[in-house]
Amino acid sequence: MTTPTHPAATTDRRPVLIVGGGLVGASLAIALDAAGIDAVMVEAAAPRVDDQPSYDERNLALARATVNGLIAIGVWPYAAAQATPIRHIHVTRAGEFGSVHMDAQREGVDALGWTLPARELGAALLRRLDTCTRLRRLAPATLEALEGHAGGWRARIRTADGTVDIDTPLLVGADGTASFVREHLGVGAEQHDYRQTLFVCTVTPERDHANRAYERFADGGPLALLPLAGRRCGMVLTVPRAEADAVAALDDDAFIALAQQRFGWRLGRLSRPGRRHPYAIKRVAAGAVVARRAVLVGNAAQTIHPIGAQGFNLGLRDALTLAEMIIGADDPGADALLAGYAERRAPDREGTMTMSHGLVQLACLPQPLLGPLRSIAMFALDRVPPLQRLLARRGMGFRGTPPRAVLERLP
């Protein structure tokens, strides 16, 4: 009886190793390839839309800065036809008089952002990845081991064709909320369970959405309606975790009745709900975004509440800032470079996380004494021009020191 043997591992040396090929990891890989930088991207799922967990049924609200970035790295031409512009945003709180309106024309732009199904963005990323010439893609593949050494990291990766060793001066963890890279680095993470579940689906409103996005807060959590093509809307309905099973068991008529009661009648009667997909919500914030010759981006660095739809937008700014700083660097994993990255990202990261967490805590708390204060705050945000401008700019993704790739380039 013979003992099976595995082929000896081959070794590849690359300036950057990206662990995770979801929305953020793929974007980083594309940005590096466009800059002529060799990289390896390792992804557990096969390179097909149906196999990648992050290319799912969510409808993403892409900030204006995000679309600028996707244009810069050549992804947007593959996605633009499936995207719907957001020209107005309307924010309210159930039972209170305050409201906030944002308008693209008032800000001098053609759109504040765009709605795009995550599946369509995933398909666009895969098509753009197919054009990359400097990137080595290992998918499906399993990261079996990581070993640090003086010059960086050695990763052992199992693929269908055998084992590959990758030597790199910079390890990038883009592997999601339950990041293996973050855990291996020994970076702790602060976690907060919101005890909420969101349901994602599409609905058809009786009235034309007119490219308006809605966010409505309530005691049970926020509800968002995002404009889609064909007069459809993407809906995100948040419910307390204790009610999630009961909501999941509702038939379509009962589910629409719940959504109608939560949203109101601004768009008339809602109907024709699509297939519902539940997601548990928690906040996970890494204690540090850099370590020795390693960096965390996207959900591996911070997973935030979907209120305000900032998750992917923030992660893309992580990726494009890192790519910008690596370009032209003699050593992409140098301590000074990574410290500079962490410092540069801190205002955007901390500001966005604070905004997201604070909105959930303040806008959805069932405390009657907060009602008048919330209404006054919304009234001020809607009527004071400097506050309007600041809110709109941050909503469009321009916060802190953005990567050059996201700066204004659209008409």
VOGU-3710 file (C-alpha; in Angstrom, 3 decimals, decimal comma):
1> mttpthpaat> 0,000/0,000/0,000  1,460/3,348/-1,018  1,016/6,642/0,788  -0,371/9,411/-1,428  1,952/12,331/-1,886  1,257/15,936/-2,751  3,291/17,854/-5,308  5,986/20,023/-3,783  4,885/23,591/-3,217  6,002/26,204/-5,712
11> tdrrpvlivg> 7,055/29,611/-4,398  5,955/32,933/-5,845  7,195/36,324/-4,639  4,882/39,291/-5,029  4,812/42,813/-3,557  1,272/42,360/-2,241  -0,779/39,360/-1,120  -4,526/40,032/-0,820  -6,498/37,495/1,198  -10,150/37,810/0,180
21> gglvgaslai> -11,660/38,459/-3,243  -15,003/40,022/-2,316  -16,079/43,520/-3,322  -13,237/45,333/-1,521  -10,465/42,797/-2,099  -11,238/42,592/-5,822  -11,303/46,390/-6,091  -7,879/46,628/-4,454  -6,480/43,949/-6,762  -7,779/45,809/-9,821
31> aldaagidav> -6,383/49,147/-8,615  -2,935/47,625/-8,094  -3,010/45,914/-11,486  -3,986/49,188/-13,161  -0,919/50,775/-11,547  1,351/48,013/-12,831  1,945/46,402/-9,427  2,187/42,618/-9,187  -0,126/41,057/-6,620  -1,725/37,747/-5,672
41> mveaaaprvd> -5,372/37,534/-4,648  -6,557/34,461/-2,740  -10,286/33,727/-2,585  -12,080/30,709/-1,153  -14,985/30,910/-3,618  -14,779/30,066/-7,297  -14,611/33,115/-9,603  -18,315/33,035/-10,427  -21,032/35,438/-9,304  -23,200/32,663/-7,857
51> dqpsydernl> -20,339/31,339/-5,689  -19,117/34,591/-4,124  -20,978/35,307/-0,845  -20,622/39,086/-1,091  -22,138/39,173/-4,595  -25,627/38,684/-3,170  -29,165/40,104/-3,398  -28,494/43,362/-1,547  -29,024/46,615/-3,379  -26,018/48,832/-2,722
61> alaratvngl> -26,302/52,604/-2,417  -23,041/53,698/-4,021  -21,903/57,154/-2,972  -20,831/59,576/-5,671  -17,195/59,268/-4,572  -17,471/55,482/-4,881  -18,625/55,689/-8,481  -15,744/58,077/-9,210  -13,395/55,436/-7,817  -14,987/52,640/-9,839
71> iaigvwpyaa> -14,599/54,766/-12,965  -10,932/55,368/-12,140  -10,131/51,640/-11,903  -12,162/50,716/-14,981  -15,021/48,846/-13,284  -17,913/51,253/-13,850  -18,247/50,699/-17,638  -19,217/47,097/-16,848  -21,842/48,168/-14,275  -23,246/51,533/-15,375
81> aqatpirhih> -26,097/50,120/-17,448  -27,491/48,333/-14,385  -27,227/51,335/-12,037  -29,983/53,800/-11,105  -29,105/57,393/-10,149  -30,148/58,747/-6,747  -31,066/62,406/-7,246  -32,883/63,037/-3,974  -32,651/61,636/-0,442  -35,469/61,974/2,103
91> vtragefgsv> -34,869/61,096/5,785  -37,663/61,008/8,389  -38,465/59,584/11,808  -41,841/57,920/12,411  -44,107/60,043/14,610  -41,875/63,138/14,577  -42,026/66,328/12,510  -38,374/66,760/11,496  -37,062/65,662/8,105  -33,931/66,035/6,008
101> hmdaqregvd> -33,858/66,468/2,235  -30,808/66,238/0,008  -31,026/67,208/-3,637  -28,465/66,680/-6,408  -29,439/69,831/-8,284  -28,992/71,933/-5,152  -25,484/70,460/-4,781  -24,672/71,156/-8,430  -24,296/67,500/-9,450  -26,272/65,117/-11,637
111> algwtlpare> -26,652/62,487/-8,896  -25,807/62,076/-5,216  -25,084/58,406/-5,786  -26,347/55,331/-7,604  -28,196/52,156/-6,614  -26,659/48,955/-7,907  -27,431/45,343/-6,966  -24,410/43,730/-5,289  -24,699/40,882/-7,766  -24,265/43,302/-10,674
121> lgaallrrld> -21,270/44,985/-9,063  -19,787/41,542/-8,477  -20,278/40,644/-12,126  -18,616/43,906/-13,181  -15,639/43,242/-10,906  -15,217/39,739/-12,312  -15,281/41,056/-15,877  -12,704/43,708/-15,018  -10,549/41,127/-13,198  -10,476/39,094/-16,419
131> tctrlrrlap> -8,609/41,985/-18,083  -5,890/42,211/-15,403  -2,397/41,318/-16,588  -0,238/41,700/-13,454  -2,544/39,943/-10,995  -2,343/36,265/-10,054  -5,748/34,980/-8,938  -5,978/31,849/-6,823  -9,634/30,812/-6,600  -11,029/28,636/-5,263
141> atlealegha> -8,144/28,345/-2,840  -7,598/27,852/0,877  -5,113/29,754/2,995  -3,621/26,986/5,122  -0,853/28,761/6,994  0,776/32,142/7,544  4,317/32,541/8,798  6,018/35,851/9,503  9,680/36,420/8,720  12,041/39,380/8,699
151> ggwrarirta> 10,997/40,570/5,245  7,276/39,955/5,470  5,081/36,883/5,258  5,026/33,449/3,731  1,575/32,046/3,012  0,826/28,428/2,149  -2,187/28,166/-0,134  -3,975/25,037/-1,254  -5,463/25,089/-4,752  -7,004/22,441/-6,976
161> dgtvdidtpl> -3,634/22,175/-8,755  -1,537/21,753/-5,617  0,102/23,873/-2,949  1,576/27,305/-3,563  3,838/29,294/-1,238  3,631/33,072/-1,557  6,355/35,322/-0,154  5,298/38,948/0,237  6,404/42,113/2,043  2,748/43,165/2,502
171> lvgadgtasf> -0,172/41,026/3,625  -3,667/42,509/3,123  -6,626/41,078/5,024  -9,734/41,686/2,943  -11,400/38,523/4,193  -14,537/39,893/5,812  -16,029/40,276/9,252  -14,733/36,939/10,599  -11,241/37,688/9,276  -8,690/34,883/9,540
181> vrehlgvgae> -5,924/37,385/8,856  -7,059/39,685/11,671  -7,183/36,770/14,092  -3,761/35,473/13,015  -2,253/38,933/13,496  -3,591/38,972/17,038  -5,583/42,148/16,407  -8,538/42,329/18,743  -11,953/43,552/17,631  -14,687/45,384/19,511
191> qhdyrqtlfv> -18,071/43,799/18,807  -21,569/45,134/19,337  -24,650/43,058/18,569  -27,503/45,380/17,588  -29,975/42,530/18,115  -31,532/43,446/14,809  -32,124/41,553/11,573  -32,592/43,243/8,243  -34,640/41,833/5,380  -33,628/42,714/1,839
201> ctvtperdha> -35,992/42,458/-1,117  -37,462/44,469/-3,990  -40,931/46,026/-4,100  -43,016/47,969/-6,601  -44,514/51,276/-5,394  -47,764/52,607/-6,799  -46,125/55,986/-7,530  -42,928/56,646/-9,439  -39,956/56,863/-7,074  -38,554/59,732/-9,197
211> nrayerfadg> -34,978/58,658/-8,331  -35,561/59,428/-4,669  -34,076/57,314/-1,866  -35,869/57,149/1,477  -34,618/56,336/4,956  -37,221/56,173/7,719  -36,278/55,578/11,341  -38,532/53,916/13,885  -38,276/52,241/17,285  -37,740/48,856/15,662
221> gplallplag> -34,951/50,076/13,370  -34,581/51,857/10,036  -36,331/51,106/6,756  -34,784/52,203/3,465  -36,195/52,315/-0,057  -33,680/52,720/-2,890  -34,661/53,553/-6,488  -34,210/50,835/-9,094  -34,947/50,593/-12,801  -38,425/49,699/-14,002
231> rrcgmvltvp> -40,080/51,678/-11,165  -38,950/49,043/-8,677  -37,353/49,848/-5,314  -34,844/47,966/-3,240  -36,134/47,693/0,308  -34,154/47,166/3,515  -36,465/46,490/6,462  -34,887/46,214/9,923  -36,670/44,426/12,757  -35,681/43,472/16,321
241> raeadavaal> -33,915/40,091/16,360  -36,649/38,637/18,583  -39,179/39,264/15,800  -37,045/38,012/12,905  -38,394/34,456/12,760  -41,978/35,679/12,807  -41,286/38,216/10,046  -39,513/35,573/7,965  -42,610/33,360/8,244  -45,009/36,042/6,962
251> dddafialaq> -46,588/35,538/3,578  -46,104/38,267/0,961  -49,306/40,128/1,812  -48,512/40,258/5,527  -44,906/41,250/4,869  -45,982/44,102/2,594  -48,516/45,215/5,202  -45,702/45,429/7,781  -43,497/47,373/5,372  -46,383/49,701/4,497
261> qrfgwrlgrl> -47,091/50,373/8,161  -43,401/51,151/8,775  -42,848/53,290/5,654  -46,160/55,061/5,169  -47,876/56,076/1,932  -45,521/58,559/0,274  -45,198/56,255/-2,720  -48,734/54,906/-2,510  -49,351/51,200/-2,113  -46,341/48,878/-2,118
271> srpgrrhpya> -46,721/45,543/-3,893  -44,985/42,587/-5,547  -42,269/41,862/-3,000  -39,322/39,878/-4,323  -37,599/37,066/-2,501  -36,580/38,088/1,022  -33,076/37,611/2,407  -32,377/38,073/6,160  -29,076/39,346/7,585  -28,169/39,600/11,256
281> ikrvaagavv> -26,545/42,938/12,101  -23,530/43,492/14,301  -20,719/45,995/14,528  -17,132/44,707/14,484  -14,315/47,232/14,745  -10,688/46,075/14,630  -8,535/47,565/17,376  -5,925/48,457/14,742  -5,961/48,485/10,946  -2,232/47,821/10,541
291> arravlvgna> 0,280/45,427/12,040  3,831/44,441/11,112  3,814/44,289/7,305  0,063/43,778/7,278  -3,080/45,856/6,823  -6,807/45,227/7,183  -9,348/46,705/4,759  -13,113/46,622/4,309  -15,153/44,464/6,669  -11,997/42,909/8,099
301> aqtihpigaq> -11,171/46,359/9,480  -14,700/47,490/10,264  -18,154/46,018/9,768  -20,759/48,689/10,402  -24,532/48,938/10,647  -26,054/49,274/7,159  -27,885/52,448/8,227  -26,782/55,152/5,816  -25,434/52,482/3,426  -21,760/53,262/4,119
311> gfnlglrdal> -20,165/49,802/4,381  -18,817/49,175/0,882  -18,300/52,890/0,281  -15,966/53,041/3,294  -14,209/49,812/2,304  -13,528/51,028/-1,229  -11,915/54,168/0,162  -9,709/51,861/2,279  -8,660/49,954/-0,825  -8,044/52,955/-3,060
321> tlaemiigad> -6,098/54,853/-0,381  -3,859/51,829/0,184  -3,299/51,379/-3,554  -2,450/55,078/-3,927  0,161/54,892/-1,148  1,734/51,682/-2,474  2,210/53,122/-5,962  5,800/54,266/-6,260  6,803/52,938/-2,826  10,096/51,043/-2,634
331> dpgadallag> 8,699/48,821/0,127  4,892/48,433/0,246  5,055/46,946/3,755  7,334/49,546/5,341  6,389/50,650/8,849  6,245/54,320/7,854  3,945/53,636/4,917  1,502/51,595/6,993  1,548/54,117/9,840  0,783/56,836/7,301
341> yaerrapdre> -2,076/54,762/5,903  -3,610/54,287/9,357  -3,293/57,991/10,143  -4,805/59,038/6,837  -7,745/56,669/7,110  -8,531/57,447/10,753  -10,798/60,519/10,269  -12,918/58,831/7,585  -13,046/55,477/9,355  -13,779/56,820/12,825
351> gtmtmshglv> -16,189/59,476/11,567  -18,194/57,016/9,492  -18,310/54,404/12,269  -19,364/57,021/14,808  -22,058/58,358/12,502  -23,428/54,893/11,774  -23,450/53,758/15,398  -24,771/57,073/16,663  -27,667/57,118/14,217  -28,812/53,694/15,368
361> qlaclpqpll> -28,540/54,666/19,016  -30,253/58,053/18,683  -32,656/57,738/15,768  -34,103/54,363/16,712  -34,254/54,583/20,507  -37,875/54,466/21,799  -37,375/57,363/24,230  -40,108/60,042/24,008  -37,850/62,734/25,482  -35,512/62,408/22,497
371> gplrsiamfa> -38,288/63,145/20,009  -38,227/66,955/20,148  -34,428/67,017/20,077  -34,328/64,724/17,029  -36,912/66,859/15,255  -34,981/70,066/15,971  -31,743/68,463/14,755  -33,379/67,309/11,510  -34,952/70,728/11,023  -31,529/72,373/11,401
381> ldrvpplqrl> -29,838/69,932/9,029  -32,531/70,636/6,449  -32,587/74,427/6,763  -29,061/75,640/7,606  -27,030/75,814/4,347  -23,568/75,042/5,829  -24,983/71,991/7,603  -26,808/70,958/4,420  -23,586/71,203/2,444  -21,544/69,266/5,027
391> larrgmgfrg> -24,156/66,508/5,258  -24,424/66,192/1,482  -20,658/66,117/1,008  -20,234/63,381/3,576  -23,192/61,482/2,145  -21,491/61,589/-1,255  -18,383/59,998/0,293  -16,064/63,008/0,568  -14,741/62,901/4,127  -11,263/63,392/5,576
401> tppravlerl> -8,522/63,053/2,945  -10,118/60,919/0,226  -8,007/58,892/-2,199  -7,363/60,828/-5,412  -9,260/58,226/-7,396  -12,602/59,229/-5,838  -12,290/62,979/-6,324  -14,795/64,646/-8,593  -14,680/63,535/-12,198  -18,354/63,278/-13,197
411> p> -20,359/66,039/-14,940
//
